[in-house]
Amino acid sequence: TLKEFPPYIMDVERVFHATGGFGETSYAKNSSLQKKASDMVKHITLETIQELYLTTTPKSLGIADLGCSSGPNTLSIIREMIDAIEGTCVKLLRPAPEFQVHLNDLPANDFNAIFKALPEFYSELRKGRIDGGPSVYIGGYPGSFYGRLFPHNCLHFIYSSYSLHWLSRVPPGVYDEQGRSINKGNIYISESSPPQVSQAYNRQFQEDFSLFLRSRSHELISGGRMVLIFLGRMAASNHLDRGNAFFWELLSRSLAILASRGEVEEEKLDSYEVHFYAPSKDELEDEVKREGSFEMDQLEMFEIEKDVGNGTSYGTAVAMTVRAIQESMICHHFGEGIVDSLFEQYGRLVDEEMAKEEIRPITFVANLRKL
């Protein structure tokens, strides 16, 4: 049965998805920033899965990509994992294992785009091979990763890139008893937000991340590994760094500009909040310790290169990236009519602010081992 949500809280699981297909505004065409991030820490991902394979040597290796989305990034990282394990097996003069690949995202994700790309993916794997290539079995698993997705002990390695900063819902604590937002004029934690807002977001993060860890602990074998890449923040106590929170501040300003022109209703703007949270290093470490199923082997912070190439400004690249991810939620709440002008405005604001002072969004890579 579909969960019943108060009218002011959007059903994230049903509505939220990256823009599918291969059009100009699709996630497939606008996920190069995410690709840059996963490439920057690819050595960690591949070393971890190789190390895991060497310590467990399974005949069949269970891999899951949580929040896989639907662009070219989905299958490219899987290909690199398979190549890395095969390389290890060649050195050891050992046959490669079978690969069971579980691709997960929310039900509205464009899984069909992934499935359509599979014949080419399999033929590339087999190209020029006398042995027919590795045995790879790929399946789609729609559902929220804030809860169980797979059978007990069926996975060896879990990968998740740019997904865990999305919460399971907008924190209920940002609404009063009448269902009105206490965070008027903002869509995330902002300077003018009352303290209850950041507390509500933090509570929701703790609840979600703890449930994520507990669910994965059932699905991973003992000694199984996870590499998680997601957005975060630098300061432990201050949510208002000139990083990921600032990008939401600029989207909030863009919506306010549209409202001042009469393109967006004030009431709709006041009731819109994002289901996002940028945790600090301490919050992540504390939650892993508190939940107790995993040990944090590594937690690194990094920044992505700002140079986007193609003669595109950084603001435009950020706007297209955010649009490809947020469009489903914005259309559901405000209607489709505002999307083009909203993101044109947003791109301009990002470029204006970058000209004044650097915006430095932080990304974490966490390497966890199941106890």
C-alpha positions as CSV (number, residue, x, y, z in Angstrom):
1,T,0.0,0.0,0.0
2,L,1.1,3.5,-0.7
3,K,2.1,5.4,2.4
4,E,-0.3,8.3,3.2
5,F,1.5,11.6,3.4
6,P,0.1,14.8,4.8
7,P,-0.6,17.1,1.8
8,Y,2.4,19.4,2.7
9,I,5.0,16.6,2.6
10,M,5.8,15.3,-0.9
11,D,6.0,11.5,-1.4
12,V,9.7,11.5,-2.3
13,E,9.8,7.8,-3.1
14,R,7.1,8.1,-5.7
15,V,7.9,11.5,-7.2
16,F,11.7,11.9,-7.1
17,H,13.9,10.8,-10.0
18,A,16.6,12.2,-12.2
19,T,15.4,13.3,-15.6
20,G,15.3,10.2,-17.8
21,G,16.0,9.7,-21.5
22,F,18.8,11.3,-23.5
23,G,17.5,14.8,-24.2
24,E,19.3,18.1,-23.6
25,T,18.0,18.4,-20.0
26,S,18.4,14.6,-19.1
27,Y,20.6,13.3,-16.4
28,A,22.4,11.2,-19.0
29,K,23.5,14.5,-20.7
30,N,24.1,16.4,-17.4
31,S,26.0,14.2,-15.0
32,S,29.6,15.1,-15.9
33,L,30.2,16.7,-12.5
34,Q,29.2,13.5,-10.8
35,K,31.4,11.5,-13.2
36,K,34.3,13.9,-12.3
37,A,33.8,13.1,-8.6
38,S,33.6,9.3,-9.0
39,D,36.7,9.4,-11.3
40,M,38.7,11.4,-8.7
41,V,38.2,8.6,-6.1
42,K,38.0,5.7,-8.6
43,H,41.3,4.4,-7.2
44,I,39.6,4.0,-3.8
45,T,36.6,2.2,-5.3
46,L,38.7,-0.2,-7.4
47,E,41.4,-0.9,-4.7
48,T,38.6,-1.7,-2.2
49,I,36.8,-4.2,-4.5
50,Q,40.1,-5.9,-5.4
51,E,41.1,-6.1,-1.7
52,L,37.7,-7.5,-0.9
53,Y,38.0,-10.1,-3.7
54,L,41.4,-11.2,-2.5
55,T,40.2,-11.7,1.1
56,T,37.0,-13.6,0.2
57,T,37.7,-15.2,-3.3
58,P,34.0,-15.9,-4.0
59,K,32.9,-17.9,-7.1
60,S,30.1,-15.4,-7.5
61,L,30.6,-11.8,-6.6
62,G,27.6,-9.7,-5.5
63,I,27.8,-6.0,-6.3
64,A,25.2,-3.3,-5.8
65,D,25.1,0.2,-7.0
66,L,22.6,2.2,-4.9
67,G,21.1,5.3,-6.5
68,C,22.4,4.1,-9.9
69,S,20.3,6.6,-11.9
70,S,20.2,6.1,-15.7
71,G,23.1,7.8,-17.6
72,P,26.3,6.5,-18.9
73,N,27.9,6.7,-15.5
74,T,25.8,3.7,-14.3
75,L,27.4,1.0,-16.5
76,S,30.9,2.6,-16.8
77,I,31.8,2.2,-13.1
78,I,30.5,-1.4,-13.2
79,R,32.7,-2.1,-16.3
80,E,35.7,-0.7,-14.4
81,M,35.0,-2.9,-11.4
82,I,34.7,-6.0,-13.6
83,D,38.0,-5.1,-15.4
84,A,39.8,-4.6,-12.1
85,I,38.7,-8.0,-10.7
86,E,39.6,-9.7,-14.0
87,G,43.0,-8.1,-13.9
88,T,43.6,-9.4,-10.4
89,C,42.5,-12.9,-11.4
90,V,44.9,-12.9,-14.4
91,K,47.8,-12.1,-12.0
92,L,46.8,-14.9,-9.7
93,L,46.2,-17.4,-12.6
94,R,42.7,-17.9,-11.2
95,P,39.4,-18.0,-13.2
96,A,37.3,-14.8,-12.8
97,P,34.2,-15.1,-10.6
98,E,30.7,-14.6,-11.9
99,F,29.4,-11.1,-11.3
100,Q,25.9,-10.5,-10.0
101,V,25.2,-6.8,-10.4
102,H,22.2,-5.2,-8.6
103,L,21.3,-1.8,-9.8
104,N,19.0,0.1,-7.5
105,D,17.2,3.4,-7.6
106,L,13.7,4.8,-6.8
107,P,10.8,3.3,-8.8
108,A,10.4,6.4,-11.1
109,N,14.1,6.1,-12.3
110,D,14.5,5.4,-16.0
111,F,15.6,1.8,-15.7
112,N,14.6,1.2,-19.3
113,A,17.4,3.4,-20.5
114,I,19.9,1.2,-18.6
115,F,18.3,-2.0,-19.9
116,K,18.5,-0.7,-23.5
117,A,22.2,-0.1,-23.1
118,L,22.9,-3.6,-21.9
119,P,23.3,-5.4,-25.3
120,E,26.1,-3.0,-26.2
121,F,27.6,-3.3,-22.7
122,Y,27.7,-7.1,-23.0
123,S,29.1,-7.0,-26.5
124,E,31.9,-4.6,-25.4
125,L,32.8,-7.0,-22.6
126,R,33.1,-9.9,-25.0
127,K,34.9,-8.0,-27.8
128,G,38.1,-9.7,-29.0
129,R,37.8,-12.5,-26.3
130,I,38.1,-16.1,-27.2
131,D,36.8,-17.2,-23.8
132,G,33.5,-15.3,-24.3
133,G,34.3,-12.9,-21.5
134,P,33.2,-12.9,-17.9
135,S,29.7,-14.1,-16.7
136,V,27.8,-11.0,-15.8
137,Y,24.2,-10.9,-14.6
138,I,22.6,-7.5,-14.2
139,G,19.2,-6.8,-12.7
140,G,17.3,-3.7,-11.7
141,Y,16.0,-3.3,-8.1
142,P,13.5,-0.4,-7.7
143,G,13.0,0.9,-4.1
144,S,14.3,3.2,-1.4
145,F,17.7,2.2,0.1
146,Y,16.3,3.5,3.4
147,G,15.2,0.0,4.1
148,R,16.0,-3.6,3.0
149,L,16.4,-4.2,-0.8
150,F,18.2,-7.6,-1.1
151,P,18.2,-11.0,0.6
152,H,20.4,-11.7,3.6
153,N,24.2,-12.0,3.0
154,C,23.9,-11.8,-0.8
155,L,26.3,-8.9,-1.4
156,H,30.1,-8.5,-1.2
157,F,30.5,-4.9,-2.3
158,I,28.2,-1.9,-2.2
159,Y,28.8,1.3,-4.2
160,S,26.8,4.5,-4.0
161,S,27.7,7.8,-5.7
162,Y,25.9,11.1,-5.2
163,S,22.8,9.6,-3.6
164,L,23.1,9.5,0.2
165,H,22.8,13.3,0.6
166,W,19.1,12.8,-0.4
167,L,16.9,12.2,2.6
168,S,14.0,9.8,2.6
169,R,11.6,12.8,3.1
170,V,11.5,16.4,3.9
171,P,11.9,16.5,7.7
172,P,8.5,16.8,9.3
173,G,10.0,19.1,11.9
174,V,10.2,22.0,9.4
175,Y,6.4,22.2,9.4
176,D,4.1,23.4,12.3
177,E,1.0,21.6,13.5
178,Q,-1.1,23.2,10.7
179,G,1.3,21.9,8.1
180,R,2.8,25.3,7.4
181,S,6.6,25.7,6.9
182,I,8.5,27.3,9.8
183,N,11.3,28.0,7.2
184,K,9.4,30.6,5.2
185,G,11.2,32.0,2.2
186,N,13.9,29.3,2.3
187,I,14.1,25.8,0.7
188,Y,17.0,24.5,3.0
189,I,18.9,25.6,6.1
190,S,19.6,29.3,5.7
191,E,20.7,32.3,7.8
192,S,17.1,33.3,8.4
193,S,16.0,29.7,9.3
194,P,15.0,29.2,13.0
195,P,17.3,26.8,14.9
196,Q,14.5,24.1,14.8
197,V,15.1,23.8,11.0
198,S,18.7,22.6,11.1
199,Q,17.8,20.4,14.1
200,A,15.0,18.8,12.1
201,Y,17.3,18.2,9.1
202,N,20.0,16.7,11.4
203,R,17.5,14.4,13.1
204,Q,16.2,13.1,9.7
205,F,19.8,12.5,8.5
206,Q,20.5,10.5,11.7
207,E,17.3,8.4,11.3
208,D,17.9,7.8,7.5
209,F,21.7,7.0,7.7
210,S,21.3,4.7,10.6
211,L,18.5,2.8,8.7
212,F,20.7,2.7,5.6
213,L,23.6,1.1,7.6
214,R,21.4,-1.3,9.4
215,S,19.7,-2.5,6.2
216,R,23.0,-2.9,4.4
217,S,24.5,-4.9,7.3
218,H,21.9,-7.6,6.7
219,E,22.6,-7.8,3.0
220,L,26.4,-7.7,3.1
221,I,28.5,-10.7,4.0
222,S,30.8,-10.4,7.1
223,G,33.8,-8.4,5.9
224,G,31.8,-7.0,3.0
225,R,32.7,-3.4,1.9
226,M,31.0,-0.2,0.9
227,V,32.3,2.8,-0.9
228,L,30.0,5.8,-0.5
229,I,30.4,9.1,-2.3
230,F,28.2,12.0,-1.3
231,L,28.0,15.8,-0.7
232,G,28.9,17.1,2.7
233,R,30.0,20.2,4.6
234,M,33.3,21.4,6.1
235,A,32.4,22.8,9.4
236,A,30.9,20.6,12.2
237,S,28.7,23.3,13.8
238,N,28.0,25.7,10.9
239,H,25.5,24.6,8.2
240,L,26.0,27.8,6.2
241,D,29.3,27.3,4.5
242,R,29.8,28.7,1.0
243,G,29.4,25.2,-0.5
244,N,26.5,22.9,-1.0
245,A,24.1,24.8,1.3
246,F,24.9,28.0,-0.7
247,F,23.8,26.3,-3.9
248,W,20.4,25.8,-2.3
249,E,20.4,29.4,-1.1
250,L,20.9,30.5,-4.7
251,L,18.0,28.3,-5.9
252,S,15.9,29.8,-3.2
253,R,16.8,33.3,-4.4
254,S,16.0,32.3,-7.9
255,L,12.5,31.1,-6.9
256,A,12.0,34.4,-5.0
257,I,12.9,36.4,-8.1
258,L,10.3,34.4,-10.1
259,A,7.8,35.0,-7.2
260,S,8.5,38.8,-7.4
261,R,7.6,38.6,-11.1
262,G,4.4,36.8,-10.4
263,E,5.6,33.6,-12.0
264,V,5.5,31.6,-8.8
265,E,2.9,31.8,-6.0
266,E,4.4,33.0,-2.7
267,E,2.4,30.3,-0.8
268,K,4.0,27.6,-3.0
269,L,7.5,29.0,-2.5
270,D,6.9,29.1,1.3
271,S,5.9,25.4,1.4
272,Y,8.7,24.0,-0.7
273,E,11.7,22.4,1.1
274,V,14.4,20.1,-0.3
275,H,14.9,16.6,1.0
276,F,18.7,17.1,1.2
277,Y,21.3,17.1,3.9
278,A,25.1,17.8,3.8
279,P,26.5,16.1,6.8
280,S,29.8,16.9,8.5
281,K,32.7,14.5,9.0
282,D,31.9,14.2,12.7
283,E,28.2,13.5,12.1
284,L,29.1,10.7,9.7
285,E,31.7,9.1,12.1
286,D,29.3,9.4,15.0
287,E,26.4,7.7,13.2
288,V,28.6,4.8,12.0
289,K,29.9,4.3,15.6
290,R,26.4,4.6,17.1
291,E,24.8,2.1,14.6
292,G,27.7,-0.3,15.2
293,S,27.6,-2.7,12.2
294,F,30.5,-1.1,10.3
295,E,33.9,0.2,10.8
296,M,35.0,3.3,8.9
297,D,38.3,2.4,7.2
298,Q,38.6,5.7,5.4
299,L,36.8,9.1,5.2
300,E,38.2,11.7,2.8
301,M,37.0,15.1,1.7
302,F,37.6,16.5,-1.7
303,E,36.5,19.2,-4.2
304,I,35.7,18.8,-7.9
305,E,37.6,20.8,-10.6
306,K,35.5,23.8,-11.6
307,D,36.6,23.8,-15.2
308,V,33.6,22.3,-17.1
309,G,35.0,22.8,-20.7
310,N,32.8,23.1,-23.9
311,G,32.8,26.9,-23.5
312,T,30.0,26.4,-20.9
313,S,30.1,28.6,-17.8
314,Y,30.3,26.9,-14.4
315,G,26.9,28.4,-13.4
316,T,25.3,26.9,-16.5
317,A,26.8,23.5,-15.8
318,V,25.7,23.6,-12.1
319,A,22.2,24.8,-13.2
320,M,21.9,21.9,-15.8
321,T,23.1,19.4,-13.2
322,V,20.7,20.5,-10.5
323,R,17.9,20.7,-13.0
324,A,18.4,17.1,-14.1
325,I,18.1,16.0,-10.5
326,Q,15.5,18.4,-9.1
327,E,13.1,18.8,-12.1
328,S,10.8,16.0,-11.0
329,M,10.2,17.6,-7.6
330,I,10.0,21.2,-8.9
331,C,7.5,20.3,-11.6
332,H,5.4,18.3,-9.1
333,H,5.2,21.3,-6.7
334,F,5.2,24.4,-8.9
335,G,4.2,23.0,-12.3
336,E,6.3,22.6,-15.5
337,G,6.0,26.2,-16.7
338,I,8.7,27.7,-14.5
339,V,11.5,25.3,-15.1
340,D,13.3,27.0,-18.0
341,S,13.3,30.5,-16.5
342,L,14.1,29.2,-13.0
343,F,17.3,27.5,-14.1
344,E,18.4,30.3,-16.4
345,Q,18.1,32.6,-13.4
346,Y,19.9,30.1,-11.2
347,G,22.8,29.7,-13.6
348,R,23.2,33.5,-13.8
349,L,23.2,33.8,-10.0
350,V,25.9,31.0,-9.6
351,D,28.1,32.8,-12.1
352,E,27.6,36.2,-10.4
353,E,28.5,34.8,-7.0
354,M,31.5,32.8,-8.4
355,A,32.8,36.2,-9.8
356,K,32.6,37.7,-6.3
357,E,34.0,34.7,-4.3
358,E,34.7,31.0,-4.8
359,I,31.9,28.5,-4.0
360,R,33.4,25.4,-2.7
361,P,31.1,22.4,-2.5
362,I,32.6,19.5,-0.5
363,T,32.3,15.8,-1.4
364,F,33.1,12.9,0.9
365,V,34.2,9.4,0.1
366,A,33.7,6.9,2.8
367,N,35.1,3.4,2.8
368,L,33.3,1.1,5.3
369,R,33.8,-2.5,6.3
370,K,31.1,-4.7,7.8
371,L,32.1,-6.1,11.2
